[in-house]
Amino acid sequence: MNSQRIRLWDLPTRLFHWLLVLAVAAAVVSGQIGGKLIDLHGKIGLAIVGLIAFRIVWGFAGSTYARFAQFLPTPARIRIYLKGEWRGLGHNPLGGLSVFTLLFLLSAQVASGLFANDDIAFTGPLYGLIGKSLSDRLSGLHHLLSNLLIGLAVLHVGAVVFHGRVKKDDLIKPMLTGWKEGASGEPARGGGMVALIVAVIIAGAAVYGASGAWLPEPPVDAVETPGW
């Protein structure tokens, strides 16, 4: 089917994208400042857990161009793209590689944060499941990954600017409107209400599990009553 205006990104994919941008930015700022914002940093981390869980489900149940199989960065696809022969819609092979890398790093980042501590007043919601030594190592990993994520975010923004300025391919507008102008191909299909409800339920379950709300309350030390 040929058209000059293609439905490319469904609404859940677009909401995920911009909510993740806001959440990651807020997590970086609150983590760098620390202090009284560290509790907010932890809550943002739980929100990111939910977003990642949603995107993983949506990568299988979402509409055409949101599915992982559509932009899986295989070596063959990357070679075709580097030769200038790629003519697909949605994420190009290098963009797909960036998406998978980002999801992997974010998953490792939030997972380490769930068990981390700051040696002052903050402990991750699942800190009680492991010992202090392992928590310290995961805290170090958490700080290291934050630098990698910032670098990847800068690279991602640079790629978007390059595509817009040099290749004259606006990647931002379709992620805002859902439509790709001046393109030909099949419009996105699938990703209906049932898939959305399932993805939201699984995302909520992931947040609940990561929050540690299911863990038993720690024992309260008994206070001796003075024998006056």
CORHUUR-V159122 format. One record per pair of residues at least 6 apart in sequence whose ideal C-beta (glycine too) atoms are under 7 Angstrom apart, sorted by the first residue. I is the first residue (numbers start at 1). GAP is how many residues later the second one is. D is the distance in Angstrom with one decimal. If there is no record, write none. Layout:
<<I;GAP;D> <I;GAP;D>>
//
This chain:
<<1;185;5.7> <2;182;4.5> <3;181;6.1> <4;178;5.8> <5;174;5.6> <5;176;5.8> <6;83;6.5> <6;173;6.8> <6;174;4.6> <6;177;4.7> <6;179;5.8> <6;181;5.3> <7;171;6.2> <7;172;6.1> <7;180;4.1> <7;181;5.1> <8;57;5.7> <8;81;6.2> <8;82;6.4> <8;166;5.0> <8;170;6.4> <8;171;6.4> <8;172;4.2> <8;180;6.0> <9;56;6.6> <9;165;5.8> <9;166;5.8> <9;169;4.9> <10;52;6.4> <10;53;4.3> <10;56;6.2> <10;168;6.7> <10;178;6.0> <10;181;5.0> <11;167;6.6> <12;46;6.1> <12;50;6.7> <12;179;6.7> <12;184;5.8> <13;45;6.7> <13;49;6.2> <13;53;4.4> <14;161;5.7> <14;164;6.1> <16;35;6.0> <16;38;6.2> <16;39;5.5> <16;42;7.0> <17;158;5.7> <19;32;6.0> <20;31;5.2> <23;21;5.6> <23;24;5.3> <23;25;5.1> <23;28;6.4> <24;129;6.9> <26;18;5.2> <27;14;6.1> <27;17;4.6> <27;18;6.4> <27;21;6.7> <28;118;6.9> <28;122;6.5> <30;7;4.1> <30;10;5.1> <30;11;4.0> <30;14;6.4> <31;10;5.0> <31;115;6.4> <38;80;6.5> <38;84;4.7> <39;83;6.9> <42;80;6.8> <42;82;6.9> <45;65;5.2> <45;68;4.9> <46;161;5.4> <46;164;5.7> <46;165;5.7> <48;58;6.4> <48;62;5.2> <49;61;5.2> <49;157;5.5> <49;158;5.6> <49;161;4.5> <50;153;4.3> <50;154;6.8> <50;156;5.9> <50;157;4.3> <52;51;6.4> <52;54;5.8> <52;55;5.7> <52;58;7.0> <53;149;5.7> <53;150;4.4> <53;153;3.6> <54;145;5.1> <54;146;6.8> <54;149;3.9> <55;48;6.7> <57;141;6.6> <57;142;4.0> <57;145;5.2> <58;8;5.7> <58;141;5.2> <59;7;6.8> <59;8;6.0> <59;9;4.0> <60;7;6.6> <60;8;6.8> <61;130;6.6> <61;134;3.8> <61;137;6.6> <61;138;6.3> <62;128;6.9> <62;129;4.1> <62;133;6.7> <63;125;4.1> <63;126;6.1> <63;127;4.7> <63;128;3.6> <64;6;6.2> <64;122;6.9> <64;124;4.3> <64;125;5.5> <64;126;6.1> <65;24;6.1> <65;25;3.5> <65;123;5.2> <66;125;6.5> <70;20;6.0> <71;19;5.8> <71;20;3.9> <71;24;6.9> <71;25;3.4> <71;28;6.9> <72;24;6.4> <73;20;4.7> <73;23;4.3> <73;24;4.0> <73;27;6.6> <77;16;4.2> <78;15;4.6> <78;16;6.8> <80;6;5.1> <81;11;5.6> <81;12;4.3> <81;13;6.2> <86;6;5.8> <86;7;6.5> <89;91;6.5> <89;94;6.2> <89;96;4.9> <91;8;6.0> <98;58;5.9> <101;51;6.5> <102;50;6.0> <105;40;6.0> <105;43;5.9> <105;44;5.5> <105;47;6.6> <106;43;6.9> <108;37;5.8> <109;33;6.5> <109;36;4.5> <109;37;6.7> <109;40;6.2> <112;26;4.4> <112;29;4.7> <112;30;4.2> <112;33;6.7> <113;11;5.7> <113;29;5.2> <114;10;4.5> <114;11;5.9> <114;12;4.4> <114;96;5.6> <115;9;5.0> <115;11;5.3> <115;12;5.7> <115;15;5.5> <115;20;5.4> <115;23;4.8> <116;8;4.8> <116;19;6.3> <116;22;5.4> <116;23;4.1> <116;26;4.9> <117;6;4.5> <117;7;6.8> <117;10;5.9> <117;18;5.1> <117;22;5.9> <125;85;6.5> <125;86;5.3> <125;87;3.5> <126;86;5.1> <127;8;5.8> <128;87;6.2> <128;90;6.9> <160;11;5.2> <160;12;6.5> <163;6;4.6> <163;8;5.3> <164;6;5.4> <164;7;6.6> <174;6;4.7>>
//
